[in-house]
C-alpha cells in the first residue's frame, strides 16, 4: 500500500507538481513511522530531499538528505545511501560549500564503484566536478566532466535531472574559459580515456591533475 502511494508521489514529482509531491511524501512518511516501516521512512526522506532541491530549498534539501544518509546507513542499503549522498552533495554545492560537497560525492563514487553502478559513477563525477570548479580546480574538473560524458555516451543515458544538467553546462563553460582551448582539450582527452576505476582513483584528494590516468599511459599495451 505505502509503496503504491510512494510511486504516485514520485509521479507527481516527475511532472513538476512539487507541492503535491511534498504533501504526499510527508503523509507516507508519517504512516511508515506508525507502522514501523523503516525502509519506507528512508525512501520518503530522500524523496523529500529531492523535492526540496528541485524547489531551490537547498538548506531543507541538505537536512532531509543528511537524515536519509543516516537512515540508509542504519538499514544497510548502499544504493539508497549513494543516492542520499548525491543529494547532500548537490545541496552543498548550491549552498556554496564545495569542500563538504566533495566529501559527499567522493563517498558516493566509492559506493557506486563497489556496486558496479556506472551511471552513479558518472553522476558523482559531474557533482564532484562542479564542486572542484567552485574550489578553482578547473583542470581536475574538466577531466571528470569528460569522464562522465564518456560514461553517459557508453551507457546511452543522459542526466538525472535539470539540476545536474545545468551544473554540467555551467562547469563545462567555466573550465573552458579558465583553462583555455589547448589546456582544456588536453584535460578532456585524459578524462575521456579514464575507466570507471580510474575515475574513482582520480577523485581521491591529492591525485595529481596533470598526470594521465594509468590506462592512458598503457595505451596500446
C-alpha positions in Angstrom: 0.0 0.0 0.0 2.7 2.5 1.0 4.8 1.5 -2.0 1.9 2.3 -4.3 1.4 5.7 -2.6 5.1 6.4 -2.9 5.0 5.6 -6.6 2.1 8.0 -7.1 4.0 10.7 -5.2 7.0 10.1 -7.4 4.8 10.5 -10.5 3.7 13.9 -9.1 7.3 14.9 -8.6 8.3 14.0 -12.1 5.5 16.0 -13.6 6.6 19.0 -11.6 3.8 19.1 -9.0 6.2 19.7 -6.2 3.7 20.9 -3.5 1.5 17.9 -4.2 4.5 15.5 -4.1 5.8 17.1 -0.8 2.4 16.6 0.9 2.2 13.1 -0.3 5.7 12.1 0.8 5.1 13.7 4.3 1.9 11.7 4.7 3.5 8.5 3.6 6.4 9.0 5.9 4.1 9.6 8.9 2.2 6.4 8.1 5.5 4.5 7.7 6.7 5.6 11.1 3.4 4.5 12.6 3.6 1.0 11.1 7.4 0.7 11.7 8.3 0.5 8.1 11.8 2.0 8.5 12.9 1.5 4.9 9.9 3.4 3.6 10.7 6.2 6.1 14.2 6.3 4.5 12.7 6.4 1.0 10.2 9.2 1.8 13.0 11.2 3.4 15.3 11.0 0.4 12.3 11.9 -1.8 11.6 14.9 0.3 15.2 16.0 -0.2 14.7 15.7 -3.9 11.5 17.8 -3.8 13.4 20.5 -1.8 16.4 20.5 -4.2 14.1 20.9 -7.2 12.3 23.7 -5.4 15.6 25.5 -4.7 15.3 25.0 -0.9 18.8 23.8 -0.5 19.0 24.1 3.3 16.0 22.0 3.7 17.3 19.6 1.0 20.5 19.2 2.9 18.7 18.5 6.1 16.5 15.8 4.5 19.3 14.2 2.6 21.6 14.1 5.6 18.8 12.4 7.6 18.4 9.9 4.6 22.1 9.2 4.7 21.8 8.2 8.4 18.7 6.1 7.8 20.2 4.2 4.8 23.4 3.6 6.8 21.4 2.1 9.6 19.4 -0.1 7.2 22.5 -1.2 5.3 21.1 -0.1 1.9 24.1 1.1 -0.1 22.1 2.0 -3.2 19.9 4.3 -1.2 23.0 5.7 0.7 24.7 6.6 -2.6 21.6 8.5 -3.8 21.3 10.3 -0.5 25.0 11.3 -0.6 24.5 12.6 -4.1 21.6 14.8 -2.9 23.8 16.0 0.0 26.5 16.9 -2.5 24.2 18.9 -4.7 22.7 20.8 -1.8 26.2 21.6 -0.5 27.3 22.8 -4.0 24.3 25.2 -4.2 25.0 26.4 -0.6 28.5 27.4 -1.6 30.2 24.7 0.5 32.3 22.9 -2.2 34.7 21.2 0.3 31.8 19.5 2.0 30.3 18.6 -1.3 33.5 17.0 -2.5 33.4 14.7 0.5 29.8 13.6 -0.3 30.5 13.0 -3.9 33.7 11.1 -3.2 31.9 8.7 -0.9 29.1 8.3 -3.5 31.8 7.4 -6.1 33.3 4.7 -3.9 29.9 3.2 -3.1 28.9 3.2 -6.8 32.2 1.6 -7.7 31.6 -1.2 -5.2 28.1 -1.7 -6.5 29.2 -1.5 -10.2 26.8 1.4 -10.8 28.3 3.1 -13.8 25.6 5.7 -14.1 26.1 6.6 -10.4 29.8 7.0 -11.0 29.1 9.3 -13.9 26.6 11.4 -11.9 29.0 11.6 -8.9 31.8 12.7 -11.3 29.6 15.6 -12.6 28.8 16.6 -9.0 32.5 16.4 -7.9 33.5 18.4 -11.0 31.0 21.2 -10.0 32.4 21.3 -6.5 36.0 21.4 -7.9 35.1 24.3 -10.2 33.9 26.2 -7.1 37.3 25.4 -5.5 39.1 26.7 -8.6 40.4 23.3 -9.6 39.4 23.6 -13.2 41.8 21.1 -14.7 40.6 18.3 -12.5 37.0 19.3 -13.1 37.5 19.2 -16.8 38.8 15.6 -16.6 35.9 14.5 -14.5 33.4 16.1 -16.9 35.0 14.3 -19.8 34.9 11.0 -17.9 31.3 11.5 -17.0 30.4 12.5 -20.6 32.2 9.4 -21.9 30.3 7.1 -19.5 27.0 8.7 -20.4 27.7 8.1 -24.0 28.7 4.4 -23.5 25.6 3.8 -21.4 23.3 5.7 -23.7 21.9 7.8 -20.8 21.5 11.5 -20.1 21.4 13.5 -16.9 19.3 12.5 -13.9 17.6 15.9 -13.8 17.8 19.5 -14.8 19.8 20.5 -11.8 22.6 18.1 -12.8 22.5 19.1 -16.5 22.6 22.8 -15.6 25.6 22.2 -13.3 27.4 20.3 -16.0 26.9 23.0 -18.6 28.0 25.7 -16.2 31.0 23.8 -15.1 32.0 23.0 -18.7 31.8 26.6 -19.7 33.8 27.7 -16.6 36.5 25.1 -17.2 36.9 26.1 -20.9 37.2 29.8 -20.1 39.6 29.2 -17.2 41.9 26.8 -18.9 42.0 28.0 -22.5 41.5 25.9 -25.6 44.7 23.9 -25.5 44.8 23.0 -21.8 41.1 22.2 -21.8 41.5 19.9 -24.8 44.3 18.0 -23.1 42.4 17.6 -19.9 39.3 16.5 -21.8 41.3 13.8 -23.7 42.7 12.5 -20.4 39.3 12.3 -18.9 37.7 10.6 -21.9 40.3 7.8 -21.6 39.6 7.0 -18.0 38.0 3.8 -16.9 35.4 3.8 -14.0 38.1 2.5 -11.7 40.5 5.3 -12.7 37.7 7.9 -12.2 37.3 6.8 -8.6 41.1 6.8 -8.0 41.5 10.2 -9.7 38.8 11.6 -7.5 40.7 11.0 -4.3 42.2 14.1 -2.7 45.8 14.8 -3.8 45.7 12.9 -7.0 47.9 14.9 -9.5 45.6 16.6 -12.0 48.2 16.9 -14.8 49.1 13.2 -14.8 47.5 10.9 -17.3 45.5 8.1 -15.9 47.1 4.6 -15.8 45.1 3.5 -18.8 46.3 6.3 -20.9 50.0 5.6 -20.0 49.4 2.0 -21.1 47.7 2.7 -24.4 48.5 0.1 -26.9 49.8 -2.3 -24.3 
